[in-house]
């Protein structure tokens, strides 16, 4: 991966991150801590207000135990 500024070019599908998180019975704070991102980032991603950096997306996938395609809903 290159720089932290690299972004996924689209938002995550509505409700996808929240659904995956709740299936694993994790709070936003738990995902944020484990993925080493700000809890506000998780909230904004869930609301579709933020494009994740590639690094953040990769870390979130790792925490949730899903592939990047699964996170994107593909």
N, C-alpha and C positions, 0 to 999 in steps of 0.2 A: 504494500500500500504506500502511496506517496504521502503527501502532506495531510495534516489534520483538517485543512480547509476543503479537501475534496468532499463533494456532497453527492448523495444519491440524487438523481435528477428528477425524482418525483416523490410526492408524499406517500406514506404508507396507506394502504386501503383503510377506509373508515372502520374503526373498531377492531382491526386485526391485531394490533399489539395488545390492546386491552384484553381481547379474548384469549390470546396465548398466555398472557400474564395471569389471568384469573383461573385458567385451566390448571395452572401450576401452583395455584393458591399463594401467589406472591403479591406483595404490595408494591406500589410504585417506588417507595423508598428502598425496599429490598432489591428490586431490579437495579435501581440507580447505584446503590452501594456495590453490588456484585459486578456491575458493568463499568464501574468507575466513571459515571456520568452524573450530572446534576439532576436531582429529582424533577426540577422544572423542565428539563429536556424530555424526560419520560412523559410528563403531563402534556407538553406541547406536541409531542409526536402522536400521542393517543388522540388528541383533539384535531390533528391534521394541520397544525399551525406551523410546523417546522419540518424542514428537510434534514434527515439525519446525515452526519458525516459518515464516511465509509468506515472509519474506525469505530464510531459509536454503534453503527448498525452491526458490525462484526461482533463487538462485545456483547450487545444485547442478544444476538443470535446464540452466542456461546452460553449465556446465562439461561436462556429459555430452552436450549437444546434443540434448536431448529436450524435449517439451512436458510441462507439469504432468500432463496426463492420462496420458501415457506413463509418467511416474514413478510414478503411482498405480496403473498397471496396467490402465487403462481404454482 
